[in-house]
Amino acid sequence: MKKSYIVDSTCNDMRIDRWIRNYLGKIPQGLIEKNLRNGKIKLNKKKIKSSYKIKANDKIDLFNFEFKDIIVQKKFKFKPSNEIIRSNENQIIDNNENFIVLNKNSGISVQGGTKSKKNLVDIFTKSEIFRGTKPYSVHRLDKDTSGVFIMAKNRPSAQLLTSLFRLRKVHKTYLAICHGELAKNSGEWNDDLIRYDGHKKIIEKSQTFFKVLDKNSEASLVELKPITGRKHQLRKQLYSIGQPIFGDKKYKLSSTSKGINKNLMLHSYQIRFIINDIKHTYTALLPDYFKKLLKVKRLIFPDSK
């Protein structure tokens, strides 16, 4: 028995084992590994490892896949109220025939998961803006990070935008308020960031350009331009130099954990890219809580720059 699936653009750069668990059920990792080794799960007719990252339009074939011992996990769909739909529609910066750009609120995930129920994909699926189609997420933004976020309206646009992000042709600018005073006013961070896949240690190269916009002994307002797109990259890099972002509950020092802010002070401020020789630039206004902390910490954002 053979079953085939085509990878949706919303799953671009997702690990194959995660895709299997998301779309086939709560399958033990050992069972996934076994079927990959035995060639009962193939990607584009080739055997792959569980850590392989799939791409949009990849073809996944299952050959006599052993579904025994599988605990079926029903995928949760968040059912947004009309009020929630309208409040997120009000965050839209641009709405054209191919995609929308919105100023994402902090505290909302892009996609649903076991830990995150309220999410943009389920919300905009119910929006009139996506009538006759569905929202495609084309890049990532942490749940607690606010700011510019893009969702495509059709598959061709999703594929194009996903490619631009993957090829690093989308230029992103973030703003962060971090603890303490940065020693250098500008520069470049090139780090080996560590993450774990189960018990496996993975080291990833990361690169970010930074510029201090204002600072004092208590805090710094930093402009961040990531070149690579590693998970939690900016948060990890600031934490590694001993100056974590205000409100970061994961990457924090014991000396900065007291009176931690409710919101993460990391904002996706601007995104720039070119499609068909047309330049697109989208800027997201700062949240009120971000502006409030700037005032409390006596920092000035030169938004006229």
ZIJO-V23584 format. One record per run of one state. SS is the DSSP state (~ for helix, > for strand, _ for the rest). FROM is the first residue (numbers start at 1). TO is the last residue. If there is no record, write none. Layout:
SS_FROM_TO ; SS_FROM_TO
This chain:
__1_1 ; >_2_6 ; __7_8 ; ~_9_11 ; __12_14 ; >_15_15 ; ~_16_24 ; __25_25 ; >_26_26 ; __27_28 ; ~_29_37 ; __38_40 ; >_41_43 ; __44_45 ; >_46_46 ; __47_52 ; >_53_53 ; __54_58 ; >_59_63 ; __64_70 ; >_71_71 ; __72_81 ; ~_82_89 ; __90_91 ; >_92_95 ; __96_98 ; >_99_104 ; __105_108 ; >_109_109 ; __110_118 ; >_119_119 ; ~_120_125 ; __126_127 ; ~_128_130 ; __131_135 ; >_136_137 ; __138_145 ; >_146_152 ; __153_154 ; ~_155_166 ; __167_170 ; >_171_179 ; __180_185 ; >_186_197 ; __198_199 ; >_200_215 ; __216_218 ; >_219_226 ; __227_232 ; ~_233_240 ; __241_244 ; >_245_245 ; __246_253 ; ~_254_256 ; __257_265 ; >_266_275 ; __276_277 ; >_278_283 ; __284_287 ; ~_288_296 ; __297_305
